């Protein structure tokens, strides 16, 4: 139990340093996520089917946040919900979104490496 408390204290300290002392973002444990990042995490979590709880934990979201994102993803046809099973599944459109999201991420990281050299 004391190990868990120690780990939480270290994590809290790291977050505080990142947010208030202004340590360079790349050195922080906390990454600021865009709405697109969060949508992609939800879709990846729903690949193969997942309940709300599983998606919530995999995407590191509160229940309120998850409900908002699921509504938008459902409305745009990126995810589907099986009421009988209480499971969310990614759609073909959602898979395409994740694929494009990952490709853009690769292009950006490649561009950053080129700029650094």
Backbone as a printed PyTorch tensor [residue, N CA C, xyz], in Angstrom:
tensor([[[  0.8220,  -1.1930,   0.0000],
         [  0.0000,   0.0000,   0.0000],
         [  0.8650,   1.2560,   0.0000]],

        [[  1.9580,   1.2410,   0.7620],
         [  2.8160,   2.4130,   0.8220],
         [  3.4980,   2.6660,  -0.5260]],

        [[  3.7620,   1.5850,  -1.2870],
         [  4.3290,   1.7530,  -2.6230],
         [  3.3680,   2.5100,  -3.5230]],

        [[  2.0840,   2.2030,  -3.4310],
         [  1.0660,   2.8660,  -4.2280],
         [  0.9750,   4.3370,  -3.8520]],

        [[  0.9920,   4.6140,  -2.5740],
         [  0.9430,   6.0040,  -2.1000],
         [  2.1670,   6.7630,  -2.5900]],

        [[  3.3270,   6.1290,  -2.5180],
         [  4.5580,   6.7660,  -2.9900],
         [  4.4830,   7.0670,  -4.4890]],

        [[  3.9680,   6.1170,  -5.2600],
         [  3.8320,   6.2980,  -6.7020],
         [  2.8840,   7.4490,  -7.0190]],

        [[  1.7700,   7.5270,  -6.3030],
         [  0.8090,   8.6160,  -6.5020],
         [  1.4340,   9.9570,  -6.1600]],

        [[  2.2100,  10.0010,  -5.0830],
         [  2.8750,  11.2480,  -4.6910],
         [  3.8730,  11.6920,  -5.7580]],

        [[  4.6510,  10.7500,  -6.3050],
         [  5.6080,  11.0910,  -7.3610],
         [  4.8920,  11.6110,  -8.5940]],

        [[  3.8110,  10.9590,  -8.9740],
         [  3.0520,  11.3690, -10.1470],
         [  2.4600,  12.7560,  -9.9420]],

        [[  1.8880,  13.0040,  -8.7460],
         [  1.3150,  14.3090,  -8.4370],
         [  2.3780,  15.3910,  -8.4860]],

        [[  3.5580,  15.1090,  -7.9660],
         [  4.6570,  16.0640,  -8.0100],
         [  5.0570,  16.3720,  -9.4500]],

        [[  5.1430,  15.3410, -10.2730],
         [  5.5120,  15.5350, -11.6780],
         [  4.4820,  16.3940, -12.4000]],

        [[  3.2030,  16.1470, -12.1370],
         [  2.1440,  16.9420, -12.7660],
         [  2.2530,  18.3940, -12.3260]],

        [[  2.4460,  18.6060, -11.0430],
         [  2.5660,  19.9620, -10.5200],
         [  3.7390,  20.6880, -11.1650]],

        [[  4.8660,  20.0180, -11.2810],
         [  6.0300,  20.6400, -11.9100],
         [  5.7430,  20.9770, -13.3600]],

        [[  5.1230,  20.0740, -14.0730],
         [  4.8270,  20.3090, -15.4830],
         [  3.8750,  21.4760, -15.6690]],

        [[  2.8820,  21.5670, -14.8130],
         [  1.8630,  22.5840, -14.9940],
         [  2.2710,  23.9520, -14.4660]],

        [[  2.9940,  23.9870, -13.3490],
         [  3.2330,  25.2690, -12.7060],
         [  4.6610,  25.7810, -12.8120]],

        [[  5.6230,  24.9300, -12.9490],
         [  7.0000,  25.3890, -13.0350],
         [  7.3790,  25.6270, -14.4910]],

        [[  6.6420,  25.0480, -15.3950],
         [  6.8640,  25.3050, -16.8050],
         [  7.9580,  24.4520, -17.4180]],

        [[  8.1420,  23.2480, -16.9320],
         [  9.1210,  22.3530, -17.5320],
         [  8.6950,  22.0870, -18.9660]],

        [[  9.6520,  21.9660, -19.8370],
         [  9.3710,  21.7330, -21.2460],
         [  8.4130,  20.5470, -21.3960]],

        [[  7.4110,  20.6910, -22.2460],
         [  6.3600,  19.6670, -22.3900],
         [  6.9160,  18.2900, -22.7050]],

        [[  7.9540,  18.2220, -23.5010],
         [  8.4710,  16.9090, -23.8920],
         [  9.0700,  16.1540, -22.7110]],

        [[  9.4080,  16.8480, -21.6330],
         [  9.9740,  16.1990, -20.4630],
         [  8.9020,  15.7980, -19.4500]],

        [[  7.6900,  16.2810, -19.6330],
         [  6.6160,  16.0220, -18.6830],
         [  6.0060,  14.6500, -18.8850]],

        [[  5.4890,  14.1150, -17.7970],
         [  4.7330,  12.8760, -17.8810],
         [  3.3390,  13.1440, -18.4410]],

        [[  2.8630,  14.3790, -18.2930],
         [  1.5220,  14.7460, -18.7240],
         [  1.5970,  15.2990, -20.1370]],

        [[  0.7530,  14.7740, -21.0020],
         [  0.6740,  15.2630, -22.3660],
         [ -0.7050,  15.8720, -22.5440]],

        [[ -0.7360,  17.0820, -23.0510],
         [ -2.0050,  17.7140, -23.3170],
         [ -2.5910,  17.0740, -24.5630]],

        [[ -3.8380,  16.6330, -24.4720],
         [ -4.4560,  15.9100, -25.5700],
         [ -5.5020,  16.7730, -26.2560]],

        [[ -5.5060,  16.6940, -27.5710],
         [ -6.5260,  17.3950, -28.3350],
         [ -7.7820,  16.5360, -28.3810]],

        [[ -8.8530,  17.1100, -28.8560],
         [-10.0950,  16.3500, -29.0260],
         [ -9.8880,  15.2100, -30.0090]],

        [[ -9.0780,  15.4570, -31.0130],
         [ -8.7850,  14.4260, -32.0080],
         [ -8.0140,  13.2790, -31.3730]],

        [[ -7.0350,  13.5960, -30.5240],
         [ -6.2760,  12.5590, -29.8130],
         [ -7.2140,  11.6840, -28.9810]],

        [[ -8.1230,  12.3180, -28.2690],
         [ -9.0450,  11.5930, -27.4000],
         [-10.0020,  10.7380, -28.2260]],

        [[-10.4990,  11.2830, -29.3290],
         [-11.3990,  10.5140, -30.1970],
         [-10.6870,   9.2720, -30.7200]],

        [[ -9.4380,   9.4260, -31.1290],
         [ -8.6680,   8.2860, -31.6400],
         [ -8.4570,   7.2350, -30.5450]],

        [[ -8.1830,   7.6640, -29.3200],
         [ -8.0180,   6.7230, -28.2030],
         [ -9.3000,   5.9410, -27.9400]],

        [[-10.4260,   6.6250, -27.9880],
         [-11.7140,   5.9630, -27.7690],
         [-11.9660,   4.9320, -28.8650]],

        [[-11.7160,   5.3320, -30.1050],
         [-11.9440,   4.4170, -31.2260],
         [-11.0320,   3.2000, -31.1490]],

        [[ -9.7820,   3.4150, -30.7930],
         [ -8.8550,   2.2900, -30.6530],
         [ -9.3060,   1.3560, -29.5240]],

        [[ -9.8170,   1.9350, -28.4400],
         [-10.2880,   1.1320, -27.3160],
         [-11.5220,   0.3080, -27.7070]],

        [[-12.3290,   0.8380, -28.6260],
         [-13.5580,   0.1600, -29.0370],
         [-13.3190,  -0.8620, -30.1460]],

        [[-12.1010,  -0.9510, -30.6370],
         [-11.7920,  -1.9120, -31.6860],
         [-11.9770,  -3.3240, -31.1430]],

        [[-12.8500,  -4.0890, -31.7540],
         [-13.1460,  -5.4340, -31.2730],
         [-14.2970,  -5.4700, -30.2830]],

        [[-14.7920,  -4.3080, -29.8850],
         [-15.9100,  -4.2190, -28.9580],
         [-15.4670,  -3.9610, -27.5400]],

        [[-16.1080,  -3.0190, -26.8860],
         [-15.7570,  -2.6720, -25.5070],
         [-16.9300,  -1.9810, -24.8250]],

        [[-17.0590,  -2.2240, -23.5340],
         [-18.0660,  -1.5450, -22.7180],
         [-17.5580,  -0.1440, -22.3650]],

        [[-18.4730,   0.6910, -21.8850],
         [-18.1040,   2.0680, -21.5150],
         [-16.9410,   2.1000, -20.5340]],

        [[-16.9870,   1.2370, -19.5320],
         [-15.9480,   1.2410, -18.5040],
         [-14.5700,   0.9600, -19.1000]],

        [[-14.5010,  -0.0210, -19.9680],
         [-13.2310,  -0.3720, -20.5910],
         [-12.6860,   0.7950, -21.4220]],

        [[-13.5660,   1.4270, -22.1840],
         [-13.1620,   2.5760, -23.0020],
         [-12.7010,   3.7170, -22.1010]],

        [[-13.4530,   3.9660, -21.0530],
         [-13.1480,   5.0530, -20.1190],
         [-11.7450,   4.8980, -19.5350]],

        [[-11.4080,   3.6850, -19.0990],
         [-10.0970,   3.4580, -18.4970],
         [ -8.9760,   3.4880, -19.5310]],

        [[ -9.2190,   2.9340, -20.6960],
         [ -8.1770,   2.9310, -21.7300],
         [ -7.8730,   4.3320, -22.2610]],

        [[ -8.8960,   5.1880, -22.3050],
         [ -8.7120,   6.5440, -22.8260],
         [ -8.4330,   7.5600, -21.7210]],

        [[ -8.4140,   7.1150, -20.4690],
         [ -8.1720,   7.9930, -19.3190],
         [ -9.1550,   9.1610, -19.2940]],

        [[-10.4460,   8.8290, -19.2950],
         [-11.4940,   9.8440, -19.2970],
         [-12.4250,   9.6500, -18.1050]],

        [[-13.0550,  10.7260, -17.6900],
         [-14.1230,  10.6230, -16.6950],
         [-15.3770,  10.1250, -17.4140]],

        [[-16.3450,   9.7160, -16.6420],
         [-17.5890,   9.2260, -17.2370],
         [-18.2920,  10.3420, -18.0140]],

        [[-18.2950,  11.5440, -17.4550],
         [-18.9400,  12.6830, -18.1290],
         [-18.2630,  12.9780, -19.4700]],

        [[-16.9300,  12.9660, -19.4810],
         [-16.2040,  13.2040, -20.7310],
         [-16.5170,  12.1130, -21.7490]],

        [[-16.5040,  10.8730, -21.2900],
         [-16.7680,   9.7500, -22.1780],
         [-18.1340,   9.8760, -22.8290]],

        [[-19.1560,  10.2200, -22.0440],
         [-20.5060,  10.3600, -22.5870],
         [-20.5450,  11.3980, -23.7080]],

        [[-19.8670,  12.5200, -23.5200],
         [-19.8340,  13.5740, -24.5450],
         [-19.1770,  13.0680, -25.8250]],

        [[-18.0220,  12.4400, -25.6890],
         [-17.2970,  11.9540, -26.8560],
         [-18.0540,  10.8420, -27.5750]],

        [[-18.6430,   9.9260, -26.8260],
         [-19.3970,   8.8430, -27.4550],
         [-20.5600,   9.3960, -28.2670]],

        [[-21.2300,  10.4090, -27.7510],
         [-22.3480,  11.0220, -28.4730],
         [-21.8930,  11.5750, -29.8200]],

        [[-20.7650,  12.2630, -29.8170],
         [-20.2360,  12.8430, -31.0550],
         [-19.7940,  11.7480, -32.0230]],

        [[-19.1130,  10.7380, -31.5050],
         [-18.6350,   9.6530, -32.3620],
         [-19.8060,   8.8530, -32.9480]],

        [[-20.8450,   8.6120, -32.1620],
         [-22.0400,   7.9270, -32.6520],
         [-22.7400,   8.7530, -33.7260]],

        [[-22.8810,  10.0380, -33.4520],
         [-23.5620,  10.9490, -34.3780],
         [-22.8580,  11.0070, -35.7360]],

        [[-21.5370,  10.8720, -35.7140],
         [-20.7570,  10.9620, -36.9490],
         [-20.4460,   9.6020, -37.5700]],

        [[-21.0050,   8.5430, -37.0090],
         [-20.8620,   7.2200, -37.5930],
         [-19.4900,   6.5920, -37.4510]],

        [[-18.7140,   7.0300, -36.4600],
         [-17.3750,   6.4800, -36.2480],
         [-17.3910,   5.2840, -35.2970]],

        [[-18.4720,   5.1720, -34.5570],
         [-18.6160,   4.0990, -33.5760],
         [-20.0800,   3.6750, -33.5830]],

        [[-20.3340,   2.4240, -33.2330],
         [-21.7090,   1.9470, -33.1340],
         [-21.9220,   1.3040, -31.7710]],

        [[-23.1900,   1.2690, -31.3440],
         [-23.5160,   0.7460, -30.0210],
         [-24.4960,  -0.3970, -30.1550]],

        [[-24.1660,  -1.5180, -29.5500],
         [-25.0660,  -2.6690, -29.4780],
         [-25.7830,  -2.6010, -28.1390]],

        [[-27.0500,  -2.2120, -28.1770],
         [-27.8120,  -2.0740, -26.9280],
         [-27.9780,  -3.4140, -26.2210]],

        [[-28.1510,  -4.4810, -26.9920],
         [-28.3440,  -5.8090, -26.4010],
         [-27.1320,  -6.2370, -25.5860]],

        [[-25.9300,  -5.9780, -26.1300],
         [-24.6950,  -6.3880, -25.4540],
         [-24.0880,  -5.2900, -24.5930]],

        [[-24.5730,  -4.0450, -24.7450],
         [-23.9920,  -2.8700, -24.0820],
         [-22.5190,  -2.7120, -24.4500]],

        [[-22.2340,  -2.8910, -25.7490],
         [-20.8700,  -2.8280, -26.2690],
         [-20.7910,  -1.7770, -27.3690]],

        [[-19.6720,  -1.0750, -27.4100],
         [-19.3870,  -0.1320, -28.4940],
         [-18.3580,  -0.7640, -29.4120]],

        [[-18.5540,  -0.5670, -30.7150],
         [-17.6140,  -1.0920, -31.7120],
         [-17.2750,   0.0040, -32.7030]],

        [[-16.0370,   0.0020, -33.1330],
         [-15.5910,   0.9430, -34.1390],
         [-16.1910,   0.5330, -35.4920]],

        [[-16.5670,   1.5160, -36.3080],
         [-17.1020,   1.2520, -37.6440],
         [-15.9730,   1.3470, -38.6760]],

        [[-16.2900,   1.0240, -39.9210],
         [-15.3040,   1.1690, -40.9970],
         [-14.8410,   2.6230, -41.0980]],

        [[-15.7960,   3.5310, -40.9860],
         [-15.4620,   4.9610, -41.0210],
         [-14.5330,   5.3220, -39.8570]],

        [[-14.8000,   4.7570, -38.6910],
         [-13.9480,   4.9890, -37.5210],
         [-12.5540,   4.4280, -37.7210]],

        [[-12.4710,   3.2480, -38.3480],
         [-11.1550,   2.6520, -38.6330],
         [-10.3600,   3.5280, -39.5850]],

        [[-11.0600,   4.0900, -40.5590],
         [-10.3930,   4.9880, -41.5160],
         [ -9.8780,   6.2380, -40.7960]],

        [[-10.6770,   6.7540, -39.8780],
         [-10.2730,   7.9170, -39.0870],
         [ -8.9850,   7.6170, -38.3160]],

        [[ -8.9390,   6.4750, -37.6370],
         [ -7.7610,   6.0930, -36.8500],
         [ -6.5500,   5.9160, -37.7650]],

        [[ -6.7670,   5.3050, -38.9140],
         [ -5.6760,   5.1090, -39.8650],
         [ -5.0980,   6.4540, -40.3180]],

        [[ -5.9730,   7.3810, -40.6850],
         [ -5.5140,   8.7120, -41.1120],
         [ -4.8620,   9.4690, -39.9580]],

        [[ -5.4290,   9.3430, -38.7700],
         [ -4.8690,   9.9830, -37.5790],
         [ -3.4330,   9.5060, -37.3460]],

        [[ -3.2160,   8.1980, -37.4450],
         [ -1.8780,   7.6370, -37.2460],
         [ -0.9160,   8.0750, -38.3420]],

        [[ -1.4000,   8.1610, -39.5720],
         [ -0.5450,   8.6140, -40.6740],
         [ -0.1140,  10.0600, -40.4830]],

        [[ -1.0390,  10.9040, -40.0670],
         [ -0.6990,  12.3060, -39.7990],
         [  0.3160,  12.3880, -38.6650]],

        [[  0.1260,  11.5870, -37.6210],
         [  1.0830,  11.5630, -36.5080],
         [  2.4730,  11.1720, -36.9610]],

        [[  2.5500,  10.1880, -37.8570],
         [  3.8510,   9.7700, -38.3990],
         [  4.4830,  10.8840, -39.2170]],

        [[  3.6800,  11.5670, -40.0270],
         [  4.2060,  12.6700, -40.8290],
         [  4.7290,  13.8030, -39.9510]],

        [[  4.0060,  14.0910, -38.8960],
         [  4.4270,  15.1620, -37.9860],
         [  5.7180,  14.7790, -37.2790]],

        [[  5.8110,  13.5530, -36.7790],
         [  7.0300,  13.1520, -36.0740],
         [  8.2150,  13.0930, -37.0350]],

        [[  7.9810,  12.6860, -38.2750],
         [  9.0500,  12.6950, -39.2780],
         [  9.5030,  14.1160, -39.5480]],

        [[  8.5440,  15.0140, -39.6630],
         [  8.8640,  16.4360, -39.8940],
         [  9.6400,  17.0410, -38.7490]],

        [[  9.2960,  16.6610, -37.5230],
         [ 10.0190,  17.1700, -36.3500],
         [ 11.4700,  16.6730, -36.3500]],

        [[ 11.6770,  15.4200, -36.7500],
         [ 13.0440,  14.8890, -36.7950],
         [ 13.8590,  15.6130, -37.8580]],

        [[ 13.2530,  15.9210, -38.9890],
         [ 13.9570,  16.6380, -40.0610],
         [ 14.3370,  18.0360, -39.6060]],

        [[ 13.4380,  18.7120, -38.9190],
         [ 13.7020,  20.0690, -38.4320],
         [ 14.8300,  20.0660, -37.4030]],

        [[ 14.8750,  19.0480, -36.5490],
         [ 15.8920,  18.9710, -35.5000],
         [ 17.2790,  18.7610, -36.0650]],

        [[ 17.4040,  18.1050, -37.2120],
         [ 18.7260,  17.8270, -37.7670],
         [ 19.2770,  18.9310, -38.5990]]])
